[in-house]
Amino acid sequence: MKSIPIPEILKKVNEIFEEKGFEAYLVGGAVRDVLLGKPASDWDITTNAKPEDMIRIFHRVIPTGIAHGTVTIHFMGKEIEATTFRSESGYSDGRHPDSVSFNATLEDDLSRRDFTMNAIAASLKDGRIIDPFDGQKDIKAKIIRTVGKPEERFLEDGLRPIRALRFSSQLNFKIEEATYEAIKENQIQEKIKSISMERFRDEFEKILHSEEPSLALRRMEETGILKIFIPELTECRNCSQADIRSYHVFDVLDHNLYACDGAPRENLTVRLSALFHDVGKVQAKSIEKVEYPAGSGTFVDIIHFYRHELYSAQLVRPILTRLKFPNAVIDSVEHLVENHMFHFEESWSDAAIRRFIVKVQPEYLNDLFDLRLADMYGKYRRKPEPGSDGVKKLVILQKRVEEIQSQENALSLKDLAVNGKDLIQAGIQPGKGLGAILNELFQCVLDDPQMNEKEKLLTVAKNIAKKS
């Protein structure tokens, strides 16, 4: 392809550059996405105009990275990142160049970029493609390849190997062999270790939002990156779950990875929960010798993971804290992982459903049901059949929950017809016992919602106070 369509707003930007005697080109991911037939969401341009020139010729410019020649142009309601042609040298901190020269050509500028697919420019004037490193060829072949020697590119910035894995998952591209093998080299591994946890987390999140996170996560394991940042997951490799009952075909790590694939793509909380929901199985695993079939005299190994959800939940907080996730995300993932092993039976009473809602908390129900479906997906790496026992039970549980929620039920202490003040006015002594009485009243109402009347509850409360 020799040219791509340029949006009208960028053509107007180019007119301003040209009027002042400058050149401007669309570069990076936007060009790559257009060549892939995808909409370009972010526009990055490169130009021979210096930052001070752009500040002078445009009305509103924010100097977002002026030391490296980058400004953000606010134009017709859009933010456009613009960077002066530059060449770089020295990366002693593993991220930023030690020196930047703005006396560079467009090809100099493209040569400093990470991968050939991101080193393509398009003229803002007519969309003409400039592709000195055959990026279009690699895009067509679905290959990720560094610009120049991979060792040099990766030593400039330790995040680039992780970006390669992320792109491989997002775009479903293969990584060129020399590029892939370079990631495993000791000096590259040390450079990867030097990146900040926040930068890793940002790439990790993008991986989790890809269609199949397992593609990148498996490559992270193969290249040693997973062990650097999330060693708890690598410990799940070869933790077998398969026994004569055929509950599982994958080891714990692959099950977690495929469960992550099966979670809703845009729901980060559920994808994280799916990825870590069984991470504690390594600690919980036990093996029991059982006669099978009974009376046969033949004994087989049966694998158990008793209370593995609690072991997993205990690991979630330190892992996600280390990865610098917000506390709200950590709290949600920990709660979902801890509660993912519910065992619903159709014989459950309405009171049991109400207790289930209270235990899980209403705001987590939909995510928990999505996590259960992801867990089912991860068992065999395929979408669970609508007619399967697990799916049918889940549908029934969801309907029962919806029915209970549509009724006038007290599903929290604040829904009780009495409060602490009412109990004190009724003659019950204030103190720690007051909370215990309210909790007993709440359990009473969960068993029988008709008890949620002020006079009934006060009678019960007085009886409890007398006994205590």
Beta strands, then each sheet from edge to edge (+ up, - down):
strand 1: 24-27
strand 2: 44-47
strand 3: 61-65
strand 4: 70-75
strand 5: 78-84
strand 6: 87-89
strand 7: 99-101
strand 8: 121-123
strand 9: 129-130
strand 10: 143-144
strand 11: 174-175
strand 12: 286-291
strand 13: 299-304
sheet 1: 3+ 4- 5+ 2+ 1- 8+ 9-
sheet 2: 6+ 7-
sheet 3: 10+ 11+
sheet 4: 12+ 13-
end
